[in-house]
Each structure stands twice: as C-alpha cells, then as structure tokens.
C-alpha cells in the first residue's frame, strides 16, 4: 500500500472518530416555556451524561423558517434563558430550541412545544390586604404588573367574602381602583376574603389568593 493511501485511511479514521464524538453528546431534556405575567423563560434540564456543558438557545415565530440566536444565551451554563423581549408580541406563537456543547462535541437541537404568551402565560394571584376601621372593613388588592394592565384594560377583580357560616358572596372591583369598603359588618363576627384576577375577553382567571380573615371589634383586627 502506498504512503498516500495510508495517510488517507488515517485521515478518514480520524474524521470518523470526530463525527462519532460530535453526536455522542446527549441533548438537553424537558425543554419548555415558563411564563408568569408575561415574564417568559425557556427552561430545560441537563442530559444524563452532562459534565461542564454549555447551552445555546434559539427562537422563532411559528410559521417562520429561520431560527434566531438569543444573544444573551449563547454558551450559557444556566438551565434557563429569559425570552420576555423576544416573545413580547402577545398574539404570536413561538418556539425555542436548545442544544448542549462541550469542549469536543455538541448535541442535537431540542425544540420546545409551541407557546402563546396570550394564552399560556399564567396570571399571578393578586395580593390581598384586609384591615378594620371604625366604619367597617377595608379590602385592598395590589394592581397587577404594568404589562398585564397594558394588555388587559378590561381586567377586574372578583372578591369572595364569607361571613361566618353563611354562603359565600361574590363582589367585583375594577382595576385599578383597588380598594373596597365593607360597612355591613357586625361586632365580634369573623369575615374571610379571597381575591381573583379576571380577564373577561379571554375567559381566563388567576387562582384565588390565600384567604385573609379578620374579626371586627370596633376597629381592631384580632
């Protein structure tokens, strides 16, 4: 066999080993979007054979052929990447994809399920505060983030009131006039409240807030 043929075989063998190394790295797993109040990230878990891996993230709009690099998530060691800016148009649908790299190889890309900020972002539970005055009970609800208010000007709060053993009452509070006065109260009686954010045009709502209870005693909460 000639010297040239020997070198060719060696070269092919080296290239074959290199290609084997390139595909030997397992890809990330459980690639998915996570979004609360339109603060959106893509999350993933490291592959089982991970060791000093870095990750590269790309995104695209549903129907578009081209994937776009997420500049701040190229070579990241974190298992998540913020995509709030990239997914700021709420009416679009999005994909993300992630791959792992090491010093010698890289994995295949793993694509997330399709994501819609408008329908898939969770609306957070409203913050509820209750205190008593001499005139009754004041219920306050903290307004949602500006991004939520800006995109849902029709949103309002539903307040659930339970007076002792009586049936639950439902009251409504417009956003963002977030104070409600309850004057029909009785001394030494306990009142429990929960709040919920309602998005009527989407027929969506948040979970209820934890119950806040107060006993009315001439302006003193016990």
KOLKEDO-112799 format. One record per residue (C-alpha): y, x, z; residue number from 1. Coordinates in Angstrom, 1 decimal, always signed. Example, Ala and Ser with C-alpha at 12.3 -4.5 7.8 and 13.67 -1.06 7.14 Angstrom:
BEGIN
ATOM      y      x      z resi
ATOM   -4.5  +12.3   +7.8    1
ATOM   -1.1  +13.7   +7.1    2
***
This chain:
BEGIN
ATOM      y      x      z resi
ATOM   +0.0   +0.0   +0.0    1
ATOM   +3.4   +1.4   -0.9    2
ATOM   +6.1   +2.2   +1.6    3
ATOM   +8.3   -0.6   +0.2    4
ATOM   +5.6   -3.2   +0.8    5
ATOM   +5.0   -2.1   +4.3    6
ATOM   +8.7   -2.4   +5.1    7
ATOM   +8.8   -5.9   +3.5    8
ATOM   +5.9   -7.0   +5.7    9
ATOM   +7.6   -5.6   +8.8   10
ATOM  +10.8   -7.4   +7.9   11
ATOM   +9.0  -10.7   +7.3   12
ATOM   +7.2  -10.4  +10.6   13
ATOM  +10.5   -9.7  +12.5   14
ATOM  +12.1  -12.7  +10.8   15
ATOM   +9.2  -14.9  +11.7   16
ATOM   +9.4  -13.9  +15.3   17
ATOM  +13.1  -14.6  +15.3   18
ATOM  +12.6  -18.1  +13.8   19
ATOM  +10.0  -18.8  +16.4   20
ATOM  +12.4  -17.7  +19.2   21
ATOM  +15.1  -20.0  +17.7   22
ATOM  +13.0  -23.1  +18.0   23
ATOM  +11.3  -22.2  +21.3   24
ATOM  +14.2  -23.3  +23.5   25
ATOM  +13.7  -26.9  +24.7   26
ATOM  +16.7  -29.2  +24.2   27
ATOM  +18.7  -31.0  +27.0   28
ATOM  +17.3  -34.3  +28.2   29
ATOM  +18.8  -37.7  +29.2   30
ATOM  +21.9  -37.3  +27.1   31
ATOM  +24.1  -40.3  +27.7   32
ATOM  +27.6  -41.6  +28.2   33
ATOM  +29.0  -42.5  +31.6   34
ATOM  +32.4  -44.3  +31.8   35
ATOM  +34.4  -46.0  +34.6   36
ATOM  +37.8  -47.5  +33.9   37
ATOM  +37.7  -45.7  +30.5   38
ATOM  +37.3  -42.3  +32.1   39
ATOM  +34.4  -41.2  +29.9   40
ATOM  +32.0  -38.3  +30.0   41
ATOM  +28.8  -37.4  +28.3   42
ATOM  +26.1  -36.2  +30.8   43
ATOM  +22.7  -34.5  +30.3   44
ATOM  +20.0  -32.7  +32.3   45
ATOM  +18.8  -29.2  +31.7   46
ATOM  +15.4  -28.7  +29.9   47
ATOM  +12.4  -27.8  +32.0   48
ATOM  +12.4  -24.1  +30.8   49
ATOM  +16.1  -23.6  +31.5   50
ATOM  +17.4  -20.2  +32.5   51
ATOM  +21.1  -19.2  +32.2   52
ATOM  +21.7  -21.7  +29.5   53
ATOM  +25.0  -22.7  +27.9   54
ATOM  +25.7  -26.0  +26.1   55
ATOM  +27.6  -27.1  +23.1   56
ATOM  +28.9  -30.7  +22.7   57
ATOM  +30.0  -32.5  +19.5   58
ATOM  +31.1  -36.1  +19.0   59
ATOM  +31.7  -38.6  +16.2   60
ATOM  +32.7  -42.1  +15.5   61
ATOM  +29.9  -44.5  +14.4   62
ATOM  +29.7  -44.6  +10.6   63
ATOM  +31.5  -41.2  +10.1   64
ATOM  +29.3  -38.4   +8.7   65
ATOM  +31.0  -35.4  +10.3   66
ATOM  +30.3  -34.2  +13.8   67
ATOM  +33.3  -32.6  +15.6   68
ATOM  +33.2  -29.9  +18.2   69
ATOM  +34.5  -30.8  +21.6   70
ATOM  +36.6  -27.6  +22.0   71
ATOM  +36.6  -27.5  +25.8   72
ATOM  +32.8  -27.9  +25.9   73
ATOM  +31.6  -25.1  +23.7   74
ATOM  +29.4  -22.7  +25.7   75
ATOM  +29.9  -24.6  +28.9   76
ATOM  +27.4  -24.2  +31.8   77
ATOM  +28.2  -27.6  +33.3   78
ATOM  +25.8  -30.5  +32.5   79
ATOM  +28.7  -32.8  +31.6   80
ATOM  +31.7  -33.0  +29.4   81
ATOM  +34.8  -35.2  +29.5   82
ATOM  +35.3  -37.3  +26.4   83
ATOM  +38.1  -39.6  +27.6   84
ATOM  +40.5  -38.3  +25.0   85
ATOM  +38.0  -38.4  +22.1   86
ATOM  +37.0  -42.0  +23.0   87
ATOM  +40.5  -43.4  +23.6   88
ATOM  +40.3  -46.0  +20.8   89
ATOM  +38.5  -48.7  +22.7   90
ATOM  +37.5  -50.7  +19.7   91
ATOM  +35.4  -47.9  +18.1   92
ATOM  +31.8  -47.0  +18.7   93
ATOM  +30.9  -43.3  +19.5   94
ATOM  +28.1  -40.9  +19.6   95
ATOM  +27.8  -37.5  +21.3   96
ATOM  +25.2  -34.8  +20.8   97
ATOM  +24.4  -31.7  +22.9   98
ATOM  +22.3  -28.6  +22.4   99
ATOM  +21.4  -25.7  +24.6  100
ATOM  +21.7  -22.0  +23.8  101
ATOM  +20.6  -18.8  +25.4  102
ATOM  +21.3  -15.2  +24.5  103
ATOM  +18.5  -15.2  +22.0  104
ATOM  +17.9  -18.8  +20.8  105
ATOM  +19.2  -22.3  +20.6  106
ATOM  +17.7  -25.8  +20.9  107
ATOM  +17.8  -28.7  +18.6  108
ATOM  +20.6  -31.2  +19.0  109
ATOM  +20.0  -34.3  +21.1  110
ATOM  +22.0  -37.4  +20.3  111
ATOM  +23.2  -39.9  +22.8  112
ATOM  +22.8  -43.7  +22.5  113
ATOM  +25.8  -45.4  +20.8  114
ATOM  +28.7  -46.0  +23.2  115
ATOM  +31.6  -48.5  +23.2  116
ATOM  +34.4  -48.0  +25.7  117
ATOM  +35.4  -51.6  +25.4  118
ATOM  +32.0  -53.0  +26.3  119
ATOM  +30.2  -50.2  +28.1  120
ATOM  +32.9  -48.7  +30.4  121
ATOM  +32.4  -50.1  +33.9  122
ATOM  +35.4  -51.7  +35.6  123
ATOM  +35.6  -50.4  +39.1  124
ATOM  +35.5  -52.5  +42.2  125
ATOM  +39.1  -53.4  +43.4  126
ATOM  +40.3  -52.0  +46.7  127
ATOM  +40.9  -54.9  +49.1  128
ATOM  +43.1  -54.8  +52.3  129
ATOM  +43.4  -57.6  +54.8  130
ATOM  +45.8  -57.9  +57.8  131
ATOM  +47.1  -60.6  +60.0  132
ATOM  +50.6  -61.6  +60.8  133
ATOM  +52.0  -64.3  +63.0  134
ATOM  +52.3  -66.6  +59.9  135
ATOM  +48.7  -66.0  +58.7  136
ATOM  +46.6  -63.5  +56.8  137
ATOM  +47.9  -61.3  +54.0  138
ATOM  +45.4  -60.2  +51.3  139
ATOM  +46.3  -57.2  +49.2  140
ATOM  +44.5  -55.8  +46.1  141
ATOM  +45.2  -52.4  +44.7  142
ATOM  +46.0  -52.6  +41.0  143
ATOM  +43.6  -51.0  +38.5  144
ATOM  +44.3  -47.8  +36.7  145
ATOM  +47.1  -47.9  +34.1  146
ATOM  +44.6  -47.5  +31.3  147
ATOM  +42.8  -50.7  +32.4  148
ATOM  +46.1  -52.7  +32.8  149
ATOM  +47.4  -51.5  +29.5  150
ATOM  +44.3  -52.6  +27.6  151
ATOM  +43.7  -55.9  +29.5  152
ATOM  +47.0  -57.5  +30.2  153
ATOM  +45.2  -60.8  +30.8  154
ATOM  +43.2  -59.5  +33.7  155
ATOM  +43.3  -61.1  +37.1  156
ATOM  +41.5  -61.0  +40.5  157
ATOM  +39.2  -63.5  +42.0  158
ATOM  +39.3  -63.7  +45.8  159
ATOM  +36.3  -65.0  +47.6  160
ATOM  +37.1  -66.5  +51.1  161
ATOM  +34.5  -67.5  +53.7  162
ATOM  +35.8  -69.4  +56.8  163
ATOM  +33.0  -69.1  +59.3  164
ATOM  +30.0  -71.2  +58.3  165
ATOM  +31.9  -73.2  +55.6  166
ATOM  +31.2  -72.9  +51.9  167
ATOM  +32.8  -70.0  +50.1  168
ATOM  +36.2  -70.7  +48.5  169
ATOM  +37.4  -69.1  +45.3  170
ATOM  +41.1  -68.1  +44.8  171
ATOM  +42.8  -66.4  +41.9  172
ATOM  +45.5  -63.7  +41.9  173
ATOM  +47.3  -62.5  +38.8  174
ATOM  +47.6  -58.8  +38.2  175
ATOM  +49.6  -57.1  +39.3  176
ATOM  +51.2  -59.4  +41.9  177
ATOM  +48.7  -58.2  +44.3  178
ATOM  +49.5  -60.0  +47.5  179
ATOM  +48.1  -63.3  +48.7  180
ATOM  +49.3  -65.2  +51.8  181
ATOM  +46.7  -67.3  +53.6  182
ATOM  +48.6  -69.6  +56.0  183
ATOM  +45.9  -72.3  +56.6  184
ATOM  +44.3  -70.3  +59.4  185
ATOM  +43.0  -71.2  +62.9  186
ATOM  +43.2  -69.2  +66.1  187
ATOM  +40.1  -67.2  +67.0  188
ATOM  +38.4  -68.0  +63.7  189
ATOM  +37.0  -65.3  +61.5  190
ATOM  +37.8  -65.0  +57.8  191
ATOM  +35.9  -62.8  +55.4  192
ATOM  +37.2  -61.8  +51.9  193
ATOM  +35.9  -60.1  +48.8  194
ATOM  +37.7  -59.3  +45.6  195
ATOM  +36.6  -59.0  +41.9  196
ATOM  +38.4  -58.0  +38.8  197
ATOM  +38.1  -60.4  +35.9  198
ATOM  +38.6  -59.6  +32.2  199
ATOM  +38.6  -63.1  +30.7  200
ATOM  +38.9  -62.3  +27.0  201
ATOM  +35.7  -60.2  +27.2  202
ATOM  +33.9  -62.4  +29.7  203
ATOM  +33.5  -59.3  +31.8  204
ATOM  +34.0  -58.7  +35.5  205
ATOM  +33.6  -55.9  +38.1  206
ATOM  +31.3  -56.1  +41.0  207
ATOM  +32.6  -57.6  +44.2  208
ATOM  +34.4  -55.4  +46.7  209
ATOM  +32.7  -55.0  +50.1  210
ATOM  +33.5  -57.8  +52.5  211
ATOM  +36.5  -57.5  +54.8  212
ATOM  +36.5  -59.7  +57.8  213
ATOM  +39.4  -60.5  +60.2  214
ATOM  +39.7  -62.7  +63.3  215
ATOM  +43.0  -64.4  +63.5  216
ATOM  +44.6  -64.2  +67.0  217
ATOM  +48.3  -64.8  +66.7  218
ATOM  +48.9  -61.8  +64.5  219
ATOM  +46.3  -59.5  +66.0  220
ATOM  +43.2  -58.4  +63.9  221
ATOM  +40.1  -57.8  +66.0  222
***
